[in-house]
Amino acid sequence: MHSAARLIAGTLSKSQATSFLRAGIEIKLDPGWQTYWRDPGDSGAPPNFDFSGSENVKTVNVLWPAPERFPDGAGGNSIGYRDHVILPLHVVAAEAAQPTALRLKLEYDVCSNICIPVESNLVLNLRGDGAQDASIAQAEARVPRPVALGQQARLAAAGERAQAGSDQAATRVSADRHGAPLAILGLHRQPGDAHDRVLIDVAAPAGAPVDLFVEGPSPDWSLPLPQQGAADGTVRHFEFELEGVPPNAKAEGAALTLTAVSGDDAIEVTAHLD
């Protein structure tokens, strides 16, 4: 099978006014095999979760640790996980005093030179005293933290300079903070031959590896993976062609989800196309 999946249990926790049971989907993969993120990239398929058979479960929130990019063997790149991953779950019970049983029909692909669809039917009783809290917490720490789009005023100024004929890209924003924290400074759309191009600036500590993933407003958007160009000190420049937009969808004003990953840090930003 080249993989094994199971449900693991953590403790009862609180987020603001909501109590939830911590759990996780653990997938272990054979060496050389990988599985996919919620956006699989150029090939593959995202996992599918069916919790409808669960008992005393109101909602299940699936969290996604930061993924990585890897070659798909067909000239493109996919997005996902190698070796081992835990997808944290926040489970809200319908009745706090009643027993809770999580039942999951899990469908996911595992790929090496070939791709194999896998289906697992998993069951776990949740009592709020599970022994895997540390493993789940470690996976939660890898979930990209939501932050705001940064440096918007300076991005606007850069856009005005570009429209006035500057040879710099509209998103070329200088950063003088060596060791700056991970941040997505802004994005800008530029006309292209066949498709418009989207330019994105990401700030990260000098010399640190950085990758960027972009998702559209809905799963039927199939945007290319951004490609990284030259760097200006702590600022890395990414771009992609604006293709894979669904028919009749409007690109202008569309909300994109940008995920930047650098080492142990990862952030998620919602930004609108201009």
N, C-alpha and C positions, 0 to 999 in steps of 0.2 A: 504493500500500500504506500510506502515511502513517507507516511505521516501517521500521527496518532493524535486524537483530539479528546479532551475531557472538560467537564465543568469543575471549577474549584470554588470553595466558599471562603468568605472573609467574615467580618464582624458587622454589627449594626452600627450605622454612622448617621450623622446629621449634616445637612446642607441647608443653611438658613433655617427655615421653619419645617423642612421636609426630612423625615427619617427614611433611610433606605438601607437595604441589605447589600453589602459588597460581595461580588462574585467575579468570576472571570472565565473566559473561554481560552483554554491553553491548547496550543497546537505545536507539536514537536515534529520536525522535518528531518529526513535523512540528509547527510552531507550532499551538497550539490543540487538540492531541491529547494524550491521557494513557493510561497503562496502570496495572495494579492491583498492590497489595500482597498479601501472603498472606491478609489479610482485606479483601475489596473494599469493605466498607461497605454502603450501602443498595442498591447495584446493581453490575453487573459481575461478573467472575469472576477468581479468582486464576490466576496462571500455572501450567502443569503441566509438569513436567520428567521426561523419560524418558532415563536414562543407561544403560539395559540393554544397548545395543550397544557400550559402551566396551570397550577392551582393556587388560588388566592394571590394572583399577581395583577396589579393595576397597570404598571408600566415597566418597561426594561429599556434603559439607556445604554447603548453600546458605545464605548470610548475607543479611540484609535491611536495607539502609540505612533510616534513618528516613523515613517517608512524609509526605505532607501530605493534608489534607482539601480536597476541592473539590466544588462543586455538580454533581449528576448530571443536571440539566435536567428532572427529574421531581419536584422539590420536596424531594428528599433530598440526601444527601452521600455521596460515595464516597471511598475512601482509596487513594492510589497515588502515581504519579510523572508529572511533566511533562517535556517536552524531552529529557531524557537521564538514563539510570540505568545503573550497573554493579552487578550482584548478585555479590559476591565468592563464589568457590568454594574450598573446601579439599579437595583430592583426595588420598586415601591410596592409594598403589599396592599391588597385591597382592604384587609382587616388586620390590624397590627397584632391582635391577640390570637389569630388563627394560624395553623401550620401553613407553611409556604413551600411549594414544590416547583422547581424550575424544570420545564421540559422543553428541550430545544431540538428541532430538526435543522441540522447544519449542513449546508451544501457549499463546498469550496473546491477550487482547483489547486492541484499541486503540479509544478512544472520543472522539468530539467531539459533534456533534448526533446521530450514529448510532454504533453499536458494530460493529466488524468483527473476527471471529476470524482470527487469523494462525497459521500453522504453519510452522516453520523446522526444517530438518535441518542440524545444524552439526557439524563435525568439526575437531579440533585435536590435533596431536601435542604432548605435554608433555615437555620435556627438563630443566626446572628452570632455564632460562636465558632466560626470556621477557623481552621488552622493555617490558611494560606494568606492571611492578611498582609504579611510582609512582601510576598511575591506580587500580590495585587497592587500594593502601594508602590512598589518599584516600577511596575508597568504604568501606573497612573502618572508617575513622575516623568514618563516619556511622552505623555499626551501633550501636543502643542498647546501652549497657553494662549488664550485669546487676548489680543492687544489691538490698539487703534492704529490706523495708518498714520505714519509719522511724517514730520517735516512738510506738511501740506503747503504752507506759505512759501517755502523756498522752492518747492516743486512748481507752484504756479508761476513764480518769477522765472524759473528755468524755461517753462513752456512759452512765456512771452518772449524771451530772448530767442528761442528757436524759431518762432513765427516771424520774428523780425529779421531772420536771415543768419543767425548764428550757426556755425558749423558744428556745434555741440548738440547731442541729442537732448530732447526736452527733459529727459529724466537724469541728465548728468548733474547730480547734486554733489558738491564737495563735502567731505566729512573730515574734520580736523581732530576728531576724538579718537586717538589711538587706543585700542582696547575697548572700542565702543560696544555696547550691548547689541545683541541681535535685533534688528529692526527693519521693517519694510518701509522705505522712505516715500515711495509713490509709484504710480504707473501712468503711462501716457500712450495714446494710440496715434500712430503715424500712417499716412497713406503708403500703400505698396503697389506693386505691379498687379499681381493676381489677387492678393489679399492685403488688408491692412496689417501692420505689425504692432505688437504691444510690447512696450519697453518698461522694464521694472528695475528699480534700484533697491539693493539690499545692503544694509550696513552690518558688518560683523567684525570681530577682532582681526587685526592684520595677520595674515598667514593661516587663519582657520579655514577648514573646508566648509563650503556652503552649498546647499542644493535648494531648489525651489520647485514647488508643484502648484498647478493652477487648476481649479475646478469651476465649471459654469454654474449658473443658478439652478439647474436641474440635471438629472443623470443623462438626459438625451443630448446634452452638450458633450462634444468629444474634442476638447482642445489639445493641441500638441504639447509635448513636454517643453518647457522653456530651456533654451540653450544659453550657457554662460559665456560672455565675452570677456573683454579686458576688465581689469580692476583698477580703480583709482584709490590707492591706499586701502582704507577700510570699506570702500563702497564697491560692490560687485554689480555688474550690469548683466541682466538677463533679457532675453527677448523670445517671442514666438509669433508665428503668423496666425492671424485671426481666422482660422478655418475650423471646420467641425461644428459650426453654429447651426442649430436645427432650422429647417425651412420655416419661414414666416416669423422666426424669432428676431427680436430687435437687439443688436449689439450695443447701441448707444444707451448708456445708463444701466446696463446689466450688472448685477452684483456678482463679482468673482470672489471665490475663496482662495486666498494665497497662503500656502504653508511653506515656511522657510525652516530648514534644518541645518544646524551647525554643531557637530559634536554631540554633546549631551543636552544641548538647548534646542528648543523648537517653538515656533510661534505660529499663530493663525490669525489672519487679517481678512476682513471683508472690505472690498474696495469696489467702486463703481467705475466702469469704463466711461471715458469722456467722449 
